[in-house]
Amino acid sequence: MKKLVALLISAAMITTLFTGCSTKAESTETNNQPAVTETAKTEKLRVGIVQAVNHPSLDEIREYAIKGLEESSIGKNIEIINKAAQGDPANVNTKISHFVGDEVDMIIPIATGAAQSAAAATKDIPIVFAAVSYPVKAGLVEDMNVTDKNITGVSNAIAIEDIFKLSQKLTPEVKTYGFIYNTSEVNAVASTERAKAYCDENGLKYVEATITNSSELLQAAQSLMGKVDAIFVPNDNTIASAMPVLSAEAIKAGIPVYTGADSMVIDGGFATVGIDYKVLGRQVGDMAARILQGQSISDNHVEVINQYSNIINMTTAKALGLELGQETIKDFKVIE
């Protein structure tokens, strides 16, 4: 009898033990919370990058933003999803919609149009924009120092006034400038307004030629020939994508072109106080990494690119017949 009782007690204890284990396993999934697994802990953070067009400047931003992310302390835990819209704004919206539907952890839109599309598409997913010269005018933030929504980023606002000072140093005979820009690009319009203000304040004249797409660039350039001493083009994606067309026409007419970006100088423009897009890309990558690691967007206000360069194309200078001594260009990044 004693043996039978002992056996019954042992059986009851074993049953209780297994029931307890089952209850514990189920408790980790109560309240619709999935059990934490090793897979969940190591799931990669997905970052969607989108740009409207493929262009050396924008491509360089993307490349170095990715490097900044991959070289951060969480680099091995990041998956990059890169999308290019091939110059079609509708494609930008489509790519961003895919990111939102896939619930990526962050969106990095490159240039103003893409940033505006991302901001309109989601109020929840963190957005870190790149190369938006005037984020307040673009309606992305209310103030450069107030990021109280889901968006921040790095502005590529160029030193317009410094470009004109450079022009007056390199080509002091210039009295009338030609401005070419795309009226639908917020950055380009705002930069040109600053250029006009500088000219007005300094007794310089200017003539405008506006475009809506790159196919109009040649005609716009030709309309300025014989009327201006130099041309200024702002940070304008439309012009940047067809810069060799403008460069060739200006060289033929003996007119220097001052630009808002180093890539435009590389493509035949004369000179600029411009943006090093490698620096900009890394700055974007660093900010994105901080936010992915847990910093709030409100603590990461919009930054402006922190390094500019004096850049000159000596092949273009020679084609224009401009003699520039080594002392004049000693501090320049020289494009041959």
C-alpha positions, -999 to 999 in steps of 0.1 A, spaced: 0 0 0 28 24 9 45 17 -25 12 25 -43 8 58 -26 44 67 -33 39 59 -70 7 81 -72 25 110 -55 54 108 -80 31 107 -110 13 138 -97 45 157 -93 57 148 -128 23 159 -143 25 192 -124 61 197 -136 52 193 -173 20 214 -169 41 242 -154 66 241 -183 37 243 -208 22 272 -190 55 291 -189 60 287 -227 25 299 -235 29 329 -212 56 345 -234 30 348 -262 1 363 -242 -13 397 -249 -4 393 -286 33 397 -278 55 371 -297 81 352 -279 115 368 -281 138 346 -302 174 348 -312 162 355 -348 142 385 -336 172 399 -317 194 398 -348 168 409 -374 183 436 -396 172 472 -397 160 480 -432 168 514 -447 152 524 -479 171 549 -501 154 567 -531 166 593 -556 148 607 -585 176 605 -611 209 589 -615 236 616 -615 272 616 -603 264 641 -574 234 622 -562 250 588 -567 280 600 -546 257 611 -518 240 576 -518 274 558 -519 288 577 -490 256 576 -470 257 538 -473 294 538 -462 286 559 -432 258 535 -422 279 504 -429 309 517 -410 288 526 -379 287 504 -348 254 489 -361 266 485 -397 264 447 -398 228 449 -386 216 472 -415 201 461 -448 201 488 -475 173 488 -501 182 511 -529 157 525 -554 162 549 -583 132 564 -600 149 570 -634 139 607 -636 102 600 -632 85 617 -602 57 591 -603 83 564 -598 96 582 -567 61 580 -552 59 543 -561 92 534 -546 84 553 -514 50 536 -512 67 502 -514 90 513 -485 60 523 -464 41 492 -472 71 471 -463 74 490 -430 111 497 -434 129 512 -404 140 544 -421 137 562 -454 166 583 -469 153 604 -498 179 622 -518 170 657 -531 140 679 -524 113 662 -545 120 628 -531 120 642 -496 87 659 -501 72 626 -514 85 607 -484 71 633 -459 37 631 -476 37 593 -476 44 586 -439 42 603 -405 56 573 -386 87 560 -404 118 581 -396 130 601 -426 166 615 -429 168 635 -461 199 644 -481 207 673 -504 177 696 -496 190 731 -498 160 748 -483 140 724 -461 119 751 -446 108 765 -480 102 729 -491 77 725 -463 97 696 -446 103 714 -413 90 746 -398 125 756 -385 160 743 -391 163 739 -353 129 723 -347 125 687 -358 93 677 -339 79 653 -366 94 622 -382 118 640 -405 152 656 -404 183 655 -425 213 673 -440 209 704 -462 233 712 -491 226 749 -490 254 765 -510 273 796 -502 257 817 -530 274 849 -519 308 832 -518 304 820 -553 299 855 -566 328 868 -545 349 840 -562 337 852 -596 347 887 -589 381 875 -579 387 852 -609 369 872 -635 366 908 -622 355 921 -656 321 904 -653 293 929 -649 263 909 -662 254 874 -652 230 850 -669 209 828 -646 196 795 -658 174 774 -636 144 750 -635 113 769 -621 99 737 -606 129 730 -584 125 747 -550 163 746 -543 171 762 -577 145 790 -573 156 798 -538 192 799 -547 186 821 -577 166 846 -555 197 848 -533 218 854 -564 196 882 -575 197 898 -541 235 897 -541 236 913 -576 212 940 -566 232 949 -535 265 950 -555 255 968 -586 256 938 -609 232 931 -637 216 898 -646 194 882 -673 173 851 -666 165 820 -687 143 794 -671 136 758 -681 112 731 -672 132 701 -684 167 693 -697 158 694 -733 153 731 -730 188 738 -717 205 743 -750 180 769 -762 181 787 -728 219 789 -729 219 802 -765 194 829 -755 219 843 -731 249 844 -755 259 880 -764 239 894 -734 260 882 -704 296 881 -693 292 849 -672 266 824 -663 255 812 -628 236 779 -624 224 769 -589 221 735 -574 197 723 -600 192 686 -607 178 692 -642 208 712 -653 232 689 -636 219 660 -656 227 678 -689 257 700 -677 280 691 -706 255 707 -730 257 740 -712 294 738 -707 301 732 -744 279 761 -755 294 785 -729 330 776 -739 322 781 -775 310 816 -766 339 823 -743 317 826 -712 327 811 -678 300 792 -660 299 794 -622 280 765 -606 265 754 -573 281 719 -572 315 703 -578 300 678 -602 290 706 -625 326 718 -626 338 683 -633 313 683 -662 328 714 -678 317 743 -656 344 768 -647 345 772 -609 325 771 -577 326 773 -539 308 740 -538 298 709 -520 319 678 -515 291 652 -519 313 626 -502 312 648 -471 275 653 -474 268 616 -478 288 606 -448 271 633 -427 237 618 -437 249 583 -429 262 594 -395 229 610 -386 209 580 -398 230 557 -377 225 578 -346 187 577 -350 186 540 -358 206 534 -326 179 551 -306 184 588 -306 153 608 -313 147 629 -344 139 659 -321 175 657 -308 189 657 -344 181 690 -359 186 697 -396 223 700 -403 240 720 -431 269 704 -449 300 712 -428 326 715 -454 329 735 -487 356 735 -513 370 760 -539 369 741 -571 382 750 -606 383 732 -639 417 742 -655 408 725 -688 378 748 -691 399 778 -680 424 771 -708 396 767 -733 382 801 -722 417 817 -725 419 825 -688 454 828 -674 454 820 -637 486 819 -616 494 793 -591 491 818 -563 455 825 -573 445 788 -573 468 775 -546 439 767 -522 416 752 -549 407 717 -557 418 715 -593 400 696 -620 422 689 -650 
